[in-house]
Amino acid sequence: MLFGNNYLEVDIEPETLGAHMAAISAMDIACFDIKGKALSTPIWNLLGGKFRDRIPVYSSLVQHHLTPERDVEKVLARM
């Protein structure tokens, strides 16, 4: 259960089967965000620190008719 718990103890587990994982993930990220703000540190630091300077990106706009360049433009427009 989330409510009533110490927000610095980030550990959310569904109490029943079939819980929607996107909602659980959103709550998990929100708790990490609260904890990071309370400790004045970014979430990546709470998760163990920096491991690399760059990461590959995957686009899932599911528009197969687009060229890779147009796909990149659409992704950048959403950021």
N, C-alpha and C positions, 0 to 999 in steps of 0.2 A: 504494500500500500504506500502511496506517495504522501498523502496529506497527513500532517502531524509529525512527520519525520524531520530530523535535522537535515537541512538542505546541503550541508557540507558532507554528509555521508551519501555519496552518489551511488545508489544501487537500487535500480528499479526492476522488479521481477513481476511478471503477470501472475495474479492469484488464480486465474482460471484459464483453462485451455481455450484457444481460439481468439485470444486478445489480438487486436490489430497491431502488427509490428510497427507500422508507420507512426501510429500514435504513441507507442511505447518509446520509439526512437526519438520522437520530438520531445517528449518529457525528459528523457535521459539527457539530451543535448541542452535543454533548458536548465536542468539542475547543474550540469557542468558549467554553463554560462554564469549562473548565479554564484557558484563556488569560485570561478575565475575572477569575477568582479569583486567578491569579498576579499580575495587574496591578492588582488591587483596583478593577475597573471593571465595570459591567454590560454584557451583550452588546450592547444597543442602542448603547452608546457605541463599541464596537468596529466596529459596522456603519456608522458615520458620524455618530452623534449624534442628538439629538432633532429631529424634523421637525414634530411636531404634538402637541397636548395631548389630542386625542380621535381615535378611529378608529371607523368603523362596524363593527358586528358582524354576522356571518352565522351562522345556526344551521343545522346539517345533521343534525338528529335524525331526519329523514325520517319524520315522523309527521304526515301531511297532515291528519288529522282533528282535530288540536289547534288551539285558538284561539291567536292570537299571544301572548296573556297567559299561557296555560298553557305554551306553548313556552318563553317567557322564564323561567318558574318552574323548568322542568326543566333548562334550561341553567345557571341560577344555582345550582341544587342540586348540579350536577356540579363547580362551581368551588371 
